[in-house]
Amino acid sequence: MLFTRESDYAIRIVRALKSGGQRKVQEICDAEEIPKAFCYKITKKLSQAGIVEAVRGAKGGFCLARSIRELTLYDVVIAVEPDFSVIECIHHFCNQNSGSKRCKVHCELLEIQHTVEELLQKKTLYDILGE
């Protein structure tokens, strides 16, 4: 599967934080229509990847840990889906591969995978979202 709901929500969370400063989880959820439980789960992964930073305390929330001038869609997607692929056999065994003979479908999908990755890395979130 190309993009899961988790990737979509991760991109929305970054979009909600794009202007800098910090926002509470409820503000992010309201602005981007994300269920609160998903928001906590995804912000944890984004935090572990160094994309967002958690601010603790009563006035806490989340803010971007990196500038949108350096973040790409690829960075965000890979943070929540490290095995991101167009189809499962890209990163896993294809039962049609044998010895030196490669499955033609697998080879074609691998090219598509590389193209998708290049496109996701091509522009920063600043290029896409602007100021």
Secondary structure by P-SEA (a helix, b strand, c coil): ccccaaaaaaaaaaaaacccccccaaaaaaaccccaaaaaaaaaaaaaaccbbbbbcccbbbbbccccccccaaaaaaaccccccccccccccccccccccccaaaaaaaaaaaaaaaaaacccccccccc
